[in-house]
Amino acid sequence: MNRETPDAGRPLGRQILALALPALGALVAEPLFLMADTAIIGWLGVSELAGAALGVTVMHTVVGLMIFLAYSTTPAVARYVGAGRRAHALAAGRDGLWLAIILGVVLACAGAAGGEALLRAMGSAGDIHPHAMSYLLWSLPGLPAMLLVFAAVGVLRGFQDTKTPLVVAVAGFGGNAVLNLLLVHPAGLGVAGAAIGTSIAQWGMALVYLWMLIPRMRAAGVPLGPEPAALRRAAGVGSWMMLRTVTLRAAIVATVLVATDLGPETLAAHQVAFTFFSTLAFVLDALAIAAQALIGRELGASREEQARRMVRVMIGWSVGFGAVVGVLTAAAAPWAPSLFTPDSSVAGAITVALFVLAAAQPLAGYVFVLDGVLMGAGDVRYLALAGVVNLAIYLPALWWVHSAASGAGGAATIGWLWFAFAGVFMGARALTLGVRTASGRWMVLGETR
């Protein structure tokens, strides 16, 4: 079935920007408000801040692995939207929401049972431990809501709507910051207050999304209860997406471990450079989100030639944005490190890392957008297996950097480390994604049923 969607006749550039700009705002909202939360907790004391950091690390690791709930729901919904099958699109969204609830409850129970042992294994002890436990335990009730938010955002993106998630994110994270301020200090709940405020805010966001989506499902005649067969299909797609995410996080963790072993100066410089990388990724990831929604819609509508055209345009845009961001990063590289450290040797190492990062931004833009294209096409199995291949290419290069630079120190060490990450790892991703995209095989996968 080939039906036009309301946005299909708009100029392509406007379609991309209409999705990418609000998505960028929503992506940036969370880290900004997390910085506010960190400042609120920081005024309690060193032990409280350190304990909260451990709890936050556990929660963010778990939640980060569950991001597939958004990335797998968006293309599934978008394909049905493109095919003009609204009820099927909403049913796919319902499946994502139920999978989020089930996983959230299971993970929350697992955290309650094994959270203390995990924190102990991470080095939580002494005055830090009670605060780490407090943050983790009071965060767990909000975990199902966090995953529901992921899935609901995926549904709305599939319907070509990134403005609503932006509004909800700003309201939710803003309310989170206010709640945390009140609960931590005036209410005197300390670190627990920050976790309670976050859980309340997440449930508020989740309930807003359910309030929006459930009436649409009822109006379209979509049963609200879970369907086991549909849940198994959603879980199958999600498992491949989760494997892809695991390979990415494994590469990041391995890089941190090598940086740690190369000395405190290298680790400090790497941390600052990676913060830059993560921040710059928001701009490029916004285009990837637009690619997921638009490619899914076009393939669902059987407009393969339009999908190819979109890929060409979005590659050009992402590489161009990467070049602009790279130039700005290079311009900031000589002076920005002084904002993070007074140590001249560390600042010099950061500058070297930022120059390498700047040079790699066009490549990063290419990688991010093709990642979004293949997600939008539902080519999740390939993405997962390519992730394993990329990791297999990267780890030997990382080992070589560790062997060659061990004990050397200095700016050259961080330069080689970031060449391995931004050059070898991102280069491997560019190769595996580029080969698949050029083959055209991704266009015949994940058809609507």
Secondary structure, DSSP 8 states (H G I E B T S, - for coil): -----TTTTS-HHHHHHHHHHHHHHHHHHHHHHHHHHHHHHHTT-HHHHHHHHHHHHHHHHHHHHTTHHHHHHHHHHHHHHHTT-HHHHHHHHHHHHHHHHHHHHHHHHHHHHHHHHHHHHTT--TTHHHHHHHHHHHHGGGHHHHHHHHHHHHHHHHTT--HHHHHHHHHHHHHHHHHHHHHHTTS--HHHHHHHHHHHHHHHHHHHHHHHHHHHHHHTT---S--HHHHHHHHHHHHHHHHHHHHHHHHHHHHHHHHHHT-HHHHHHHHHHHHHHHHHHHHHHHHHHHHHHHHHHHHHTT-HHHHHHHHHHHHHHHHHHHHHHHHHHHHHTTTGGGGT-S-HHHHHHHHHHHHHHHHHHHHHHHHHHHHHHHHHTT-HHHHHHHHHHHHHHHHHHHHHHHHHHTTT-SHHHHHHHHIIIIIIIHHHHHHHHHHHHHH-GGGGSS---
